[in-house]
Amino acid sequence: MTRTKTIKTSRIKNYFDFRRDPLSFFVRMLEKGDMVSLNTGLVPSYIVNSPSFVQEILVTKDASFRKGRTTKVLTRTIGDGLLTTEKTHHKKQKKYFQPVFYKERLMRYAETMVSDSKSLVAELEQKDSCLLDEEMMELTLSIISKVMFATNVDEKKKELAAAVSATIKQTANSLFSPFLLPLAVPTKGNRRHRDAISKLENVIYPIIDEAKQNPTAYEDTMVGLLLDSAKQPDAPPIFDKELRDQMMTMLLAGHETSANLLTWIFYALSKNPEAEAKFHEEIDQLDSLTETPFETYRKLTYTNQIIKETLRLYPPAWLIYREADEDVELLGESFKAGSTFMIAPYSIHRNPDIFPDPEQFKPERFAEENQESIPTFAYFPFGAGSRSCIGYRFAMMETALILAVIGRSLKFQRVDETPVEPEPLVSLRVKDGLNMKVVSRG
């Protein structure tokens, strides 16, 4: 039985509908069928709506696909990092990265997460309002720099956060453009992109030099682990460019997504006082956040439900691309090599048959007794299969601890009722920022 439906509107209309409002476009496509064929370009293009097809593409037939255009665009910024390498090369890199996220290291990272969050609370207590998205961006940048690079970037965090933001915006523009101009072409966007990359590299390369000269100081960091990997028997040498690519990957993927998630959570809590009250009740009962932060994280049951529900509504990785490397059969249907498949967690997470009242913020969906009823691959905010996010435990712990530390002292309220809209770039951020009142919980 054929489960793929073809949308007969013109190629140009489909493209401009997508470009005008990508999120609404995918939500509209949700009701069209399990797999929707689009007339959008020279190669067959499909929107994947069914959890069964998601499983086929991301897990069961994973070897028949590559990331395709996403890799081509991201490579312009981060080079051959963990996000952009394919197949055997990616598997090898992932193996080297895994120790970075072992439990004993997460326990140490937790202390930095709590310490930096407490410093931010002290700063926010002196303010009446703040641009919450910028505060979260700078906080997560500070944390990732310390735990992954053993580097304190406090003096440069505003400049670096702005450079990361500019890089991501230009990358998104390239990702959704029908024409991919070489980065060397001196357009205004390309110049801005190159300038942002240079600012990040001006921080990264000195760290690499210092780590090679003083390896003991970096032995528990990502840089140190990658340098150590080159010392293993039969391991190839690792060059500065490779280290640079992995550090760029971590800077862009390791803090920007967490910052956006935190911004969305505080926004959602400000709009849902009942959930906010239950959150405060849970964190107020904790004895201490600083003595054993890793163990504290494991006690934050309702806080983790809040995080999961926000990931449902506002998944940072809102769109996943795959390109067929070869002719492939999915659930009994045949698809040609070169076919492009777009999987949008943003819309799949809004399937009303799986998530009733999908636009409502209901953390209880993810209570232990409820989440078992959610079909596999109907909810996948960190991807799935071999390309799933290697740092998801880090991200969940970081988000929960930051929420708990800030939430014990402060809450945020809207400055005005200007509509808040998501902006789908490489990850899903708040469009035009989020200005919030800082309110002491006293």
C-alpha positions in Angstrom: 0.0 0.0 0.0 1.4 3.4 -1.0 1.7 5.8 1.9 3.4 8.6 0.0 1.1 11.5 -1.1 2.1 14.0 -3.8 1.4 17.7 -3.5 0.5 18.9 -6.9 1.2 22.6 -6.4 4.0 24.2 -8.4 7.7 24.0 -7.6 7.9 27.8 -7.1 4.8 28.0 -4.9 6.1 25.2 -2.6 9.5 26.8 -2.4 8.2 30.3 -1.5 5.6 28.8 1.0 8.5 27.1 2.7 10.8 30.1 2.7 8.0 32.5 3.9 7.2 30.4 7.0 9.0 27.0 7.3 7.4 26.0 10.6 3.8 26.6 9.5 4.6 24.9 6.2 5.7 21.7 7.9 2.7 21.7 10.3 0.4 22.1 7.3 2.1 19.1 5.6 1.5 17.0 8.7 -2.1 16.3 7.8 -1.3 15.4 4.2 0.1 11.9 4.9 2.9 9.8 6.3 5.2 10.9 3.5 4.6 13.9 1.3 6.2 14.3 -2.2 7.0 17.9 -3.1 7.6 19.4 -6.5 10.4 21.6 -5.3 13.5 21.1 -7.5 15.4 18.9 -9.8 15.7 16.0 -7.3 12.8 14.2 -5.6 12.0 15.8 -2.3 9.9 14.4 0.5 8.5 15.5 3.9 8.5 12.7 6.5 5.6 12.8 8.9 5.3 9.2 10.2 7.3 7.8 13.1 7.6 4.6 11.1 9.3 6.4 8.2 11.5 8.3 10.7 12.7 5.0 12.1 13.4 3.6 8.7 15.5 6.6 7.6 17.3 7.5 10.8 17.9 3.9 12.2 16.9 0.9 10.1 18.2 2.1 6.7 20.7 4.6 8.2 23.6 3.3 6.0 21.7 4.2 2.9 21.6 8.0 3.7 23.9 10.9 4.3 23.2 14.4 5.7 23.6 15.9 2.2 23.1 19.7 1.9 23.3 20.2 5.6 26.9 18.9 5.6 27.9 21.0 2.6 26.7 24.2 4.3 27.9 23.6 7.8 31.4 22.5 6.5 31.9 26.2 5.4 31.9 27.2 9.1 33.0 24.2 11.2 35.0 22.2 8.7 35.1 18.4 9.2 33.7 18.3 12.7 31.5 15.7 14.4 28.4 17.4 12.9 29.5 17.3 9.3 31.5 14.1 8.8 29.8 11.1 7.3 29.7 7.3 7.8 33.1 5.7 8.7 34.8 9.1 9.4 31.9 10.1 11.7 31.9 6.8 13.5 35.6 7.2 14.3 35.2 10.8 15.5 32.3 9.8 17.7 34.4 7.1 19.4 37.0 9.7 20.3 34.4 12.1 21.7 32.5 9.6 23.9 34.8 9.9 26.9 34.1 13.6 27.1 30.6 12.7 28.3 31.4 9.9 30.7 29.7 10.0 34.1 32.8 11.0 36.0 33.3 14.0 33.8 29.7 15.0 33.9 30.0 15.1 37.7 32.8 17.6 37.4 31.1 19.6 34.7 28.0 19.9 37.0 30.1 22.0 39.5 31.0 24.5 36.9 27.4 24.7 35.7 26.2 25.6 39.2 29.0 28.0 39.9 28.5 30.0 36.7 24.8 30.0 37.1 25.2 31.5 40.6 27.4 34.2 39.2 24.7 35.1 36.7 22.1 35.3 39.4 24.3 37.8 41.3 24.5 39.9 38.1 20.7 39.7 37.3 19.8 40.7 40.8 21.2 44.1 40.0 18.9 44.5 37.0 15.2 45.3 36.5 15.1 43.6 33.1 17.3 41.7 30.7 17.5 40.3 27.2 17.1 36.8 28.4 18.3 35.1 25.2 21.6 37.0 25.4 22.1 36.2 29.0 21.5 32.5 28.4 23.9 32.6 25.4 26.7 34.1 27.4 26.1 31.7 30.3 26.3 28.6 28.2 29.2 29.9 26.2 31.1 30.4 29.5 30.3 26.9 30.7 31.2 25.1 27.5 34.5 27.1 27.3 35.5 26.1 30.8 34.5 22.4 30.7 35.6 21.6 27.1 38.6 24.0 26.7 39.7 24.8 30.2 39.4 28.5 29.2 37.7 31.4 30.9 36.1 33.6 28.2 34.3 36.0 30.6 36.1 39.1 29.2 35.2 38.2 25.6 31.9 36.4 26.0 29.7 39.1 24.6 32.0 39.4 21.5 32.1 35.6 21.1 28.4 35.1 21.6 27.7 37.8 18.9 30.2 36.0 16.6 28.5 32.7 17.1 25.1 34.3 16.5 26.3 35.9 13.3 27.8 32.7 12.1 24.6 30.7 12.7 22.4 33.3 11.0 24.6 33.3 7.9 24.7 29.5 7.9 20.9 29.3 8.0 20.6 31.8 5.1 22.9 29.5 3.1 21.1 26.4 4.1 17.7 27.6 2.8 19.0 29.4 -0.2 18.5 27.8 -3.7 22.0 28.9 -4.7 25.1 28.3 -2.5 27.6 31.0 -3.3 31.3 30.2 -2.3 32.2 31.9 0.9 35.0 33.7 -0.9 32.5 35.7 -2.9 32.5 39.2 -1.3 28.8 39.6 -0.6 27.8 41.5 2.6 26.6 38.2 4.2 29.8 36.4 3.3 32.0 39.2 4.7 30.0 39.1 7.9 30.3 35.3 8.1 34.1 35.4 7.5 34.6 38.1 10.1 32.6 36.0 12.7 34.7 32.9 11.9 37.9 34.9 12.3 36.8 36.1 15.8 36.2 32.5 16.9 39.4 31.3 15.4 41.4 34.0 17.2 40.2 32.4 20.5 40.5 28.7 19.4 44.0 28.6 17.9 45.8 30.0 21.0 44.0 27.4 23.1 45.3 24.7 20.9 48.9 26.1 21.2 48.6 26.3 25.0 47.1 22.7 25.2 50.1 21.3 23.2 52.6 23.1 25.4 50.9 22.4 28.7 48.9 19.1 28.2 48.5 18.5 32.0 46.2 21.6 32.3 44.0 20.2 29.5 44.0 16.5 30.3 40.3 16.4 31.3 39.0 18.6 28.4 37.9 17.8 24.9 41.1 19.3 23.5 43.2 17.1 25.8 41.3 13.9 25.0 41.6 14.6 21.2 45.4 15.2 21.6 45.7 12.0 23.6 43.9 10.0 20.9 46.7 10.7 18.5 49.1 9.0 20.9 47.4 5.7 20.7 49.1 2.8 18.8 48.6 3.1 15.1 46.6 6.3 15.5 47.2 9.0 12.8 48.5 12.4 13.9 46.0 15.1 14.7 46.6 18.5 13.1 45.6 21.9 14.3 42.9 22.2 11.6 41.2 19.0 12.9 41.3 20.4 16.5 39.9 23.7 15.2 37.0 21.9 13.5 36.0 20.0 16.6 36.2 23.1 18.8 34.1 25.1 16.3 31.6 22.3 16.4 31.4 22.3 20.1 31.2 26.1 20.3 28.3 26.3 17.9 26.4 23.1 18.8 27.4 22.8 22.4 26.1 26.1 23.7 23.7 27.8 21.3 21.2 25.0 21.3 21.2 24.9 25.2 20.8 28.7 25.3 17.8 28.7 23.0 16.2 25.9 25.0 16.7 27.7 28.3 15.2 30.9 26.8 12.1 29.0 25.6 11.7 27.3 29.0 11.7 30.5 31.0 9.3 32.0 28.4 7.0 29.0 28.8 7.1 29.2 32.6 6.2 32.9 32.5 3.1 32.0 30.4 2.1 29.0 32.6 1.9 30.0 36.3 0.7 26.6 37.4 3.7 24.8 35.9 6.0 27.5 37.3 4.6 27.1 40.8 5.2 23.3 40.7 8.7 23.9 39.4 9.4 26.3 42.3 7.9 23.8 44.8 10.3 21.1 43.6 13.5 23.2 43.6 12.7 24.9 46.9 12.6 21.5 48.6 16.3 20.8 47.7 18.7 20.9 50.6 21.6 22.2 48.5 22.6 22.7 44.9 26.3 23.1 45.4 27.4 20.1 47.5 26.5 17.4 45.1 25.1 19.0 41.9 25.2 15.8 39.9 23.0 14.0 42.4 20.8 17.0 42.7 20.1 16.9 38.9 18.9 13.3 39.3 16.2 14.4 41.8 14.7 17.1 39.5 11.8 15.0 38.3 9.3 17.7 37.4 12.0 20.0 36.1 13.0 17.3 33.6 9.4 17.0 32.5 9.4 20.8 31.9 12.6 20.4 29.8 11.1 17.5 27.8 7.8 19.4 27.1 9.7 22.5 25.9 11.9 20.2 23.7 8.6 18.9 22.2 7.3 22.4 21.5 10.6 24.1 20.6 13.1 21.5 19.6 16.4 23.2 18.9 17.1 20.8 16.0 13.8 21.6 14.4 14.7 20.1 11.0 16.7 17.1 9.9 17.9 16.5 6.3 18.8 13.2 4.8 19.8 12.4 1.2 19.6 8.8 -0.2 23.1 7.5 -1.2 21.5 4.8 -3.3 18.1 3.5 -4.4 16.3 2.5 -1.2 13.1 0.8 -0.1 11.3 2.2 2.8 8.3 0.4 4.2 7.8 -1.3 0.9 8.1 1.8 -1.3 11.0 2.5 -3.6 12.9 5.8 -3.6 15.7 6.9 -6.0 19.3 7.7 -5.1 19.7 11.4 -4.6 16.2 11.9 -3.1 16.0 14.4 -0.3 14.0 13.7 2.9 13.1 16.5 5.3 12.2 15.4 8.9 10.8 18.1 11.1 10.6 17.3 14.8 8.8 20.6 15.2 5.8 19.4 13.3 5.9 15.7 14.2 5.9 16.7 17.9 2.6 18.5 17.2 0.8 15.4 15.9 -2.6 15.7 17.7 -3.2 12.0 17.5 -0.1 11.5 19.7 0.0 14.7 21.7 -3.6 16.0 22.3 -3.9 19.8 22.5 -0.4 19.9 20.9 0.1 23.7 21.3 -0.6 23.5 25.1 2.3 23.4 27.5 1.8 20.3 29.6 4.9 18.9 31.3 2.8 16.1 32.7 2.9 14.4 29.3 6.4 13.3 30.3 5.5 11.9 33.7 6.7 8.3 33.9 3.3 6.8 33.7 2.4 8.9 30.6 5.5 9.0 28.4 5.4 5.2 27.9 2.3 5.8 25.7 4.3 8.0 23.3 5.3 5.9 20.3 9.0 5.5 19.5 10.2 8.1 17.0 7.2 10.3 17.6 9.4 12.3 19.9 13.1 12.7 19.1 14.5 16.1 20.1 18.0 14.9 20.0 17.7 13.0 16.7 18.0 9.2 16.5 20.3 6.5 15.3 24.0 6.8 14.6 23.6 10.6 14.2 21.8 11.3 17.5 23.3 14.0 19.7 26.3 12.6 21.6 26.0 15.3 24.2 22.3 14.9 25.1 23.0 13.9 28.7 25.3 17.0 29.1 22.5 19.2 27.7 19.8 17.8 29.9 21.9 18.1 33.1 23.1 21.6 32.2 19.6 22.8 31.5 18.2 21.4 34.7 20.9 22.7 36.9 20.8 26.2 35.4 17.0 26.2 35.8 17.3 25.1 39.4 20.0 27.7 40.4 18.3 30.6 38.7 14.8 29.5 39.7 15.6 29.4 43.4 16.3 33.1 43.4 14.6 34.7 40.4 11.7 34.4 38.0 11.0 36.2 34.8 8.0 38.1 33.5 7.2 39.6 30.1 8.0 43.3 29.8 5.1 43.6 27.3 2.8 41.4 25.4 4.5 41.7 22.0 4.0 38.3 20.3 6.9 35.9 20.7 7.7 34.0 17.5 10.2 31.2 16.9 12.9 31.9 14.3 14.0 28.7 12.5 17.7 29.1 11.8 20.2 26.2 12.3 18.4 25.8 15.6 15.1 27.3 16.8 15.6 30.6 18.6 13.3 33.4 19.7 12.9 35.9 16.9 14.2 39.4 17.8 15.2 38.4 21.3 13.3 38.1 24.6 13.2 41.1 26.9 12.0 40.0 30.4 11.5 41.6 33.8 13.8 40.2 36.5 11.7 39.4 39.6 13.3 38.4 42.9 11.6 35.5 44.6 12.8 37.0 47.9 
